[in-house]
């Protein structure tokens, strides 16, 4: 008997239940989602010679909940990863802002009962 494949992402909600989304996302959770996904795409996609488009990287990250997006910008100890050399000027400023938000999200999410969402 053949079984169809089901991706794990279909079991992970992008938006967390209240009050978690508002606590982790701050005053504008949707803007926080966008910021973290955009910076992840900036990190992954150098301006030239990259086989995956910036939009595809953004879309892949945008499907994840806030604690997962935060993890893309932090190392295993919860510290910000180095900003890649190709991320400069306004993008680097945005990256530092996103990394500060990611650190805050990871710290707050640790004490929340989020299951596979966190």
C-alpha positions as CSV (number, residue, x, y, z in Angstrom):
1,X,0.0,0.0,0.0
2,X,1.3,3.4,-1.0
3,X,1.3,6.3,1.6
4,X,1.4,9.9,0.5
5,X,4.0,12.1,2.1
6,X,2.9,14.7,4.6
7,X,5.3,17.5,5.4
8,X,5.7,18.4,9.1
9,X,5.0,22.0,8.2
10,X,1.3,21.2,7.8
11,X,1.2,20.4,11.5
12,X,3.0,23.5,12.6
13,X,0.9,26.7,12.7
14,X,2.4,29.9,11.6
15,X,0.4,32.0,14.0
16,X,0.5,30.9,17.6
17,X,-2.5,30.9,19.9
18,X,-3.3,33.9,22.0
19,X,-1.6,35.2,24.1
20,X,1.6,33.7,22.8
21,X,1.6,35.5,19.4
22,X,1.2,38.9,21.0
23,X,3.7,38.3,23.8
24,X,6.4,37.1,21.3
25,X,5.5,39.3,18.4
26,X,5.3,42.6,20.4
27,X,2.9,45.4,19.4
28,X,2.7,44.3,15.8
29,X,3.3,40.5,15.4
30,X,2.8,40.5,11.7
31,X,5.6,43.1,11.3
32,X,7.8,40.9,13.4
33,X,7.1,37.9,11.2
34,X,8.0,39.9,8.2
35,X,11.2,41.3,9.7
36,X,12.5,37.9,10.8
37,X,11.6,36.2,7.4
38,X,13.2,39.1,5.4
39,X,16.4,39.0,7.3
40,X,16.6,35.2,7.0
41,X,16.3,35.6,3.3
42,X,18.9,38.4,3.3
43,X,21.3,36.1,5.1
44,X,20.7,33.1,2.8
45,X,20.7,34.9,-0.6
46,X,23.8,36.8,-1.7
47,X,23.0,39.4,-4.4
48,X,24.6,37.3,-7.1
49,X,25.1,33.7,-8.0
50,X,22.5,32.1,-5.8
51,X,20.3,29.3,-7.1
52,X,17.4,30.0,-4.8
53,X,15.5,33.2,-5.1
54,X,15.2,35.7,-2.2
55,X,11.4,35.4,-2.5
56,X,11.6,31.6,-2.1
57,X,13.8,31.9,1.0
58,X,11.4,34.5,2.4
59,X,8.3,32.4,1.7
60,X,9.9,29.3,3.3
61,X,10.7,31.2,6.5
62,X,7.3,33.1,6.5
63,X,5.5,29.7,6.9
64,X,7.1,29.1,10.3
65,X,6.0,30.4,13.8
66,X,8.0,33.2,15.5
67,X,10.2,30.9,17.7
68,X,11.3,29.0,14.6
69,X,12.1,32.2,12.7
70,X,14.1,33.4,15.6
71,X,16.1,30.3,15.5
72,X,17.2,31.0,11.9
73,X,19.1,34.1,13.2
74,X,20.6,32.6,16.4
75,X,23.2,29.9,17.1
76,X,22.5,26.9,19.3
77,X,23.3,28.9,22.5
78,X,20.8,31.7,21.6
79,X,23.4,34.2,20.5
80,X,23.0,36.1,17.2
81,X,24.9,34.5,14.3
82,X,27.5,36.8,12.5
83,X,25.9,39.0,9.9
84,X,27.1,37.8,6.4
85,X,29.5,40.1,4.6
86,X,27.0,40.6,1.7
87,X,24.5,42.1,4.1
88,X,25.4,45.8,4.4
89,X,24.0,49.3,5.2
90,X,20.3,49.4,5.8
91,X,20.0,45.6,5.6
92,X,22.7,45.2,8.3
93,X,20.8,47.6,10.5
94,X,17.6,45.7,9.9
95,X,19.5,42.4,10.7
96,X,20.7,43.8,14.1
97,X,17.1,44.8,14.9
98,X,15.8,41.3,13.9
99,X,18.5,39.6,15.9
100,X,17.6,41.6,19.0
101,X,14.0,40.6,18.5
102,X,15.1,36.9,17.9
103,X,17.0,36.9,21.2
104,X,13.9,38.3,23.0
105,X,11.6,35.8,21.4
106,X,13.8,32.8,22.2
107,X,14.1,33.8,25.9
108,X,10.3,34.3,26.2
109,X,9.4,31.2,24.3
110,X,11.5,29.0,26.5
111,X,9.1,29.3,29.4
112,X,5.9,28.9,27.3
113,X,4.2,25.6,26.7
114,X,4.4,25.7,22.9
115,X,5.2,22.1,22.0
116,X,6.4,21.8,18.4
117,X,5.6,25.4,17.8
118,X,8.4,26.6,19.9
